[in-house]
Amino acid sequence: MLRVFPGECRVLALVSFALAIAIFFASQVRAQVAGATLSGTINDPSGAVVPNAQVSARNTATGVTRVATTDSAGFYSIPNLLPGSYEVSVTATGFSTAIQSNIELAVGAQQQLNIAMKIGETTQKVQVTESAPAVQLTSSTLSGEVEAQTVRELPLNGRDWTQLATLQPGVDKIETQMSYDTSARGNRGFGSEYTISGGRTTFNNYRIDGISVVDYANAAPGDVIGVVLGVDAIQEFSVLTGGFSAEYGRAAGGVVNAVSKSGTNSFHGDAYEFFRNSALDSNDFFDVGAGKPKPPFRRNQFGGSAGGPIIKDKTFIFGDYEGLRQTKGIPTSITVPSDAARRGNLVSGPVMVNPYSAALLALYPHATAGTVTDTGKFIFAGVQDVPENFGTVRLDHRISDKDSLFGTYLVDDADYTQPDKMNLIITNSHTRRQTVAIEETHTFGTSFVNAARIGYNRDYVVNQFSSKAVNPAGADLSLGSTLNQTAPRLTISSDNRSDEFGGVNSGSHYLHAWNSYQFYDDANWIHGAHSIKIGADVERELYNPTAFQNPGGRWKFSNLTNFLTGVPKSFEAGLPNTVTPREMRQTIFSAYVQDDWRFRPNLTLNLGLRYEMATVVHDAQGKFGSLVNIFEPSAATIADANLRCGTQFDASTAFGITAQPGTSCDSVGAYYKNPTLRDFEPRLGFAWDPFRNGKTSVRGGFGIYDVLPLPGYFLLQQNQAAPFMIFKSIKGGALASGLAKLGGFAAGVGQPLLANSTQSRLAASTIETNPHRSYVMQWDFNIQRQLDPTLTLTLGYVGSHGVHLLMRGDDGNMTIPTLTPAGYLFPCGFVASTDTSCTAGFTGGVFGAGGATSAQINKALGVIRYVYWNTSSNYNGFHVNLEKRFSHGFQAQFAYTYGKSLDDDSQTIAGDSFGNGLNSPMWFLPKAFYGPSDYDVKHAISINGLWVLPAAKSLGPVANMALGGWELGGIFTINSGVPTTPIISDDPLGLGNTGADQFGLPNIVPGCNPVNSNWKASNLTYINANCFTLPQSTPAIASQCQPFGFDPSKGNPGIAGTCANLLGNVSRNSLYGPRLVNLDFSILKNFPVKRISEVFNIQFRAEMFNILNRPSFVPPQPGSGDGNSVIFGSDGSPSGGSVGQLQEYATSTPSREIQFALKFVW
């Protein structure tokens, strides 16, 4: 059911009218969305234009011919051509027929081709030898094409064709994505993420055959291990990095635009197997240093493709299948309590082990090494299994000279299983992607073409479900902290470990069901010097996620002693019987007009306007919950209407809640005022040929690109939200012996779980009720120069400014600071002092920031996840692209980007979308965290090339077989490092939040280099911790400062002169990691077998990834407040240990890996 809120009706009427206009006037559907446009001017020998000339473009593979007639200005345009090789012929009375062959049209390209006629009879044929211009003379769009041979021949680890997007300037891969063996990756999208021209990863659109294939998180498509199969199914693709025209929507960053391979008049195909085995690989850097053997690895990728004619020149079919079977050893070394510690015999002295803690110790395996202290190492080798099957089929049919039709179906099914880090349980994730595209194109005449396209895109994901227990304790219900659940999740912060573990399905796991129904109609009318495009599209999105949010509960402990004695830092859990699917719904309506006006023969103006409106995201069952005001309700007014669906709350108890069956929030209307009702997006650009010779192009443009509030942005904001999901959190106190189950939740009364704890508090969410329009302004200028017929140089600048961008935080319920000359000062520190507003619930100096409860924004509630549109961004980039197109057996490309991306926050889906990001920067202080983006890359160089070595025919057949048929290929990249932020662990500021990673910031010592220049010889200690100090008190704030380490219960006055509740002056993402270098190399040997056919070929390939065997590292990261960029503990003590060390790789190829392949091509 389409639900429309007040104010949207008149807009829908206007869009519907635009859609009707587009369908009625008929034109081009894919001029730049997937197909190519060929245009130009026909002249006579004197340079005068030739009107009424017939221009024919014949696809040499399919024989399909499209015809246009030049107008009075000698201009012609043929839109919506299938990418490929064409032969163009021109006939006109009084002139010989001109023929130009080998015109290569790339996906979405606008190729200009001017032809000079010669006087003569039309029966005479003249071959035009001058090549088509290699520069872009008619469009201001910044784009790069990845041709079929590049996709097919360059080395690709995992055969993921989207990796080749980074060959273009301005495109960088995110090196700090969440690991795909956690639920965090699935919630943010499995595909590999890229930033394009400084935009967020969710600002990109990915298209195949004109259909958007982004997933539920508006992220790149991908399987359970983050790759996109189908190299042999993709004809080619382009990457639009800026200045794209009004026909492109849902993209404020860039567009990856691919077209599938189609059948031709000749039968062609291949069969192959790519093989990897750890026996061929080098051991990785850390395993070598630790003296560990290489973990076993085996990957087989096999399949085949075939295509050809069903009816010559009329009907064609192409199909592709690819299978992947991967088995990977997962060596694990994890910290566990020593046997002595299990008995309470700690190095510091004996302790009494809490009975429940003693029972939970059954979850820990016994240490197998290094038990000198209270902990040891458990080392084991798990096995990860990944089976995947990918397939696609495409059918093309020419109904008549005026009508053509094609359809594509794609399916990708992948599974993944592996044990957790404690070898306690087996986890499983599953992805299934399906895409359908059907397009009909009708030609009304030489100047009108229309195409209508329908599409369907589906993702079904099972994310981090537990299939069984390896250790029987993992399935033991008697260990549960919540009713009918297995053992809870556990984490001990001082172990410097962000990973958690627990019983079967006790942790967070998810189901994602995403369906997108799409319809497009685009029209192109050639009228004199104007190429006018008008179109509209509708997309209906149905997103049904089910979030099992820590149903077994999650315990956090500050250290091993506190765990053994039953003194937790916090506990949180979601009541399992309140888990219900959310049914998010949204419809996007768009309409556009684009006029590419040939203002002068050497100057084209690109003038466009797009309108894009998205309906307010809502739940079909009315099960969205949101605070109208994050400060309300108070404890006394828990049933206040300010909490959406407040009538669902049981007012008889201050913290009670009853989620009643059959009830909904439908009556409250839209949760936020629709900010997209006036989303008009002008797109302006120009392309100028200053010397009128087709060899130089000066281009520039400006555009506005809206960022729509999409359903996926609300997943992690609603997965704990009252009143339809009961999720509670508590902090501090001591574990009660025998711990009562959470039965009180089911009765609607939140019972205390811990002795001496504060009352458990309900989780809620809030959405900004009156958001501003969210958009990106982008501008660009570049110069292209054709240096020779196959060599082109582009120098350009791209800039952008994001306005009212989304901030998604995991917990906004914290204390609010005041701005002082020394910085932001918070009202409560790590341990509550004499300030009575901070002393509520303080017990024995172990309460972390628990004393901040009374000073929090909302005292009645616990975690409050939020969505606000209050951040901004800026990007400036200088791009260089030198490209040598394939000729004489060689092609190469050099791309360089010098850029700077700055923002207040880089997150969209979650508070910590990336591993190096700070979780939930304070929503009320966005400008305090303005700095380099989490994905900022200052310098990026990419060089790639293919070389087909000359044949040795003159040496005879034997020598030619041995020395001929060789090809070399390679991709070399070198990027500056990834940014990170040094922090103070835990909650020194006294924020009081529990649903997000807590942190403070230290001070930086002026003039000190925070990077250890000798880090390679210093056990990879990259951060110079001596460059940081604790925030210092000043006379003006001394009375409000709480010293680090202050603990009145122990008579500890703390570290004199320090101020724990003062935010330090270290800037977000101010420290950059080491540069990233990688070289992939391939050697191919072709064995033509002409006895079978002229094109039959057997190809052997050897591909070496990271052939230099050079590890690339991401910098130390904040983690969950316990990462290795933690400089100080919350008590002010230096972190020591692994602080500042490089511990993670930046790429999926940490050491040299070798792949062999055998292909049969016909």
Secondary structure, 3 states (H helix, E strand, C coil): CCCCCCCCHHHHHHHHHHHHHHHHHCCCCCCCCCCEEEEEEEECCCCCECCCCEEEEEECCCCCEEEEECCCCCEEEEEEECCEEEEEEEECCCECEEEEEEEEECCCCEEECCEECCECCCCCEEECCCCCCCCCCCCCCEEEEECHHHHHHCCCCCCCHHHHHHHCCCEEECCCECCCCCHHHHHHCCCCCEEECCCCHHHCEEEECCEECCCCCCCCCCCCCCCCCCHHHEEEEEEEEECCCCCCCCCCCCEEEEEECCCCCCCEEEEEEEEEEHHHCCCCHHHHHCCCCCCCEEEEEEEEEEEEEEECCCEEEEEEEEEEEEEEEEEEEEEEECHHHHCCEECCEECCCCHHHHHHHHHCCCCCECCCCCEEEEEEEEEEEEEEEEEEEEEEEECCCCEEEEEEEEEEEEEEEEECCCCCEEEEEEEEEEEEEEEEEEEEECCEEEEEEEEEEEEEEEEEEEEEECCHHHHCHHHCCCCCCCCCEEEEHHHCCCCCECCCCCCCEEEEEEEEEEEEEEEEEEECCEEEEEEEEEEEEEEEEEEECCCCCEEEECCHHHHHHCCCCEEEEECHHHCCCCCEEEEEEEEEEEEEEEEECCEEEEEEEEEEEECCCEECCCCCCCECCCCCCCHHHCCCCCECCHHHCCCCCCCCCCCCCCCCCHHHCCCCCCCCCCCEEEEEEEEECCCCCCCEEEEEEEEEEECCCCHHHHHHHHCCCCCCCCEEEEECCEECCCCCCCHHHHCCCCCCCEECCCCCEEEEEEECCCCCCCEEEEEEEEEEEEEECCEEEEEEEEEEEEEEEEEEECCCCCCCCEEECCEEECCCCCCCCCCHHHCCCCCCCCCCCHHHHHHCCCCCEEEEEEEEEEEEEEEEEEEEEEEEEEECCEEEEEEEEEEEEEECCCCCCCCCCECCCCCCCCCCCHHHHCEECCCCCCEEEEEEEEEECCCCHHHCHHHHHHHCCEEEEEEEEEECCCEECCEECCCCCCCCCCCCCCCECCEECCCCCCECCCHHHCCCECECHHHEECCECCCCCHHHCCCCCCEHHHCECCCCCECCCECCCCCCCCEECCCEEEEEEEEEEEEECCCCCCCCEEEEEEEEECCCCCCCEECCCCCCCCCCCEEECCCCCECCCCCCECCEECCCCCCCEEEEEEEEEC
